Every structure is written in structure tokens, then in C-alpha cells.
Amino acid sequence: MRQQARLADLGGMVAELGHELKQPLFTISLAAENALFAIGQRGDAAEAQVLPKLKLVLEQVERAKMIIDRIGRYSRLGTPEDCEILCLSDVVSDVERFLRPLLCAQDVDLLFAVTGAGGAHVSMARVDLEQVLVNGIRNAIDAINACLLYTSDAADDLLC
């Protein structure tokens, strides 16, 4: 019974936290939408550079809302996760586009290949799969950097 009470308390805190986080996300989303509208009205020369960034902001606001909703569903007992059939290569492409600045900054190339007709599909919540891929890629980048640092340190030791 204590465990059930703790889970109920956790569910209440998650709901409150989700509500509090959605407020600034709404403001960010509204500001980005207003900026998109203003740029569209002006036809500014910087439009080609700014529009994709604003669209990415809006996509990530939606992603954050989905994560908040997923955590809220997870905290309620007995609520099944919403699943859908996802094309793995589409989700990987979206994740790669989201992580492209980090990949470029770390000088890491992401290569993803699917063999066979129709590609690979998986049944799960899109935000869950995106989170798995983002975490895996970030862990790989960290491992690459750690390996390079270790290799660089070992080479320095050999020179001494």
C-alpha cells in the first residue's frame, strides 16, 4: 500500500511538472510561429537560414511535449503506451537532422544503411525510438571522443 501511495504521489508530481513545463514550451512555440509569420511577410534575405532553425525549434517543442506526455502516461498505472508502425530509416533521418549540429561539431559521420525491400519497421512510440537513438548516438560520440583522448594521451606518453 505504501508503494501504491508513493506511485500516486509520483504521478501527481509528474502531472504538476508536466503542466509547468508545458507553459514555457507554449511560449517558445508561439514566439517561433510569430517569427515564422513575420519572416514570411518581410521576405528577408536571411529567410533561407532562419526558417529551418525556427521549424526545428517548433519540432523540438512538440518532441518535448510528447516526452512530457509519455512520462505522464508512464506514471499512471495500467496505461498502455501508444504504439505505431514506424519506418526505422525515417526516424533515423529525423534524429540525424536534429543531431547534425552536434555531429558536425564533433566531426563525426553517421552512416545508416538498410538492406532489403521496404526497409525495417518497428512498432513502438516514435518519441521512445527517437530517445533511444539520440541516447545511443550521443553515447557513441562520447565513446569516440574518449577513445581519441586516450589515444592522444598514450601517444604523448610515448613521446616523453
N, C-alpha and C positions, 0 to 999 in steps of 0.2 A: 504494500500500500504506500509505503514511503517512496518507493521507486516511481510509482504512478504519480504521486504528488509532485515529485521532482520534475518528471517529464511534463506534467501540466504547467508547472511554473516556467520551465524552459520554453514551452510552446507560447506562453503569454509574453515572455521576454522577446522571443523571436518575432512575434507579431508586432510588438511595440517597436522593436528595432527596424523591422521592415518598413513600417509606416514612417518612421523618422528618416530613413534613408531615401524613401521614395519622394519626399518633399524636395530635397536639393536636386535629385535626378530630374524631377519635373521642371524645375527652374532651368537647369542646364539644357534640357531638351527644348524648352520654349525659346531660350536665347539662341540656340543653334538654328532652330526653324526660322526665327526672325532674321537672323543673319543671312540665311539662305535666300529668304524673300527679298531682303534689301539688296543683296548682290545681284539677284536676278533682275531687279528693277533698274539698277545702275548699269549693268553690262560692263563692269570693271575689267581692266586688263588682267588683274590678279585672280579673276574668277576661276581659271583653269587650275590654279594652285590651291585656292581656298575651298572650292566646292567639295572636292574629295575628302578633305580633312573634316569639314562640317558634317558630311554624310557619315564619316567614320565615328564622329562624336555621337551622332544620333543612333547609329548601330550599337555602339558600346553602352549607351544609356539603356537601350532595350535589352541588351545582354545582361546588364546589371539588374534590371527589373526581373528578368527571368530567373536569375540566380537567387534573388530575394524570395521570389515566389516558390522556387524549388525548396529552399531551406524551410520556408513556412510549411510546405506540404510535408516535408520530412519530419518536422517536429510534431505533426499531428499523427497520432497512432492510427494505423489501418488505412491510410490514404495511399492508393497506388500511384506510382509515378506515371505521368503521361508519356507514352512512347509513340514514336513514329518510325516509319521505314526511311532511313537516311542513306543517301549515296555518299560513301566514305570520301571519294575524291572531291566532291563538292564541299564537304565540311572541312577537309584538309586545306583546300584552296582558300576558303574564308579565313581559317586560322592563320595560314601563311600570310595573307594580305594584312591581317591585324598585327602579326608579329614582324612584318617586313622591316620596320624601322630598327627593331632590336637585332634582327638577323644581319642587317646591313652594318649597324654599328659594331657588331661583334665579328664581322667578316665571316659569317657562317652561311653556307649554301644549304638549302633544304631541298632534297630530291625525294619525290614521292612517285612511285610507279605502280600502276595497277595492270595486271595481266588478265587476259580473258575478256570475253564479250560482256558488255553491260557493266563492268566494274563491280566492286564489292559494295554490299549493302549491309546495314546493321539496324536492328530495331532497338531504339532507346531514345531518351530525351536529348534533343540537339544540344542544349546547354551543357548537359553532362558530358557528352562526347567532346564538345569544344574544350571543356575544362580539363579533361584527361589529356587531350592533345597539347594544349597550352602548357600544362604542367610537365608533360614528357619532353616537349621541345625545350622548355626553359631549363629543365634538369640536364638535358644533353648539352646545351650551351655552357652551363656551369661546369659540366664534366670536361668539355673540350678546353675551356679556359684553365681549369685546374691541371689538366694534363700538360698544356702548353707551359704553364707556370712552373710545374715540376720539372719538365724537360729543360726549360731555360735555366732553372736553379742548378740542375745537375750539370749542365754544360759549363756554367760559371764555376762550379766546384772543381771540374776537371782542369780548367784553365789556371786555377790557383796553385 
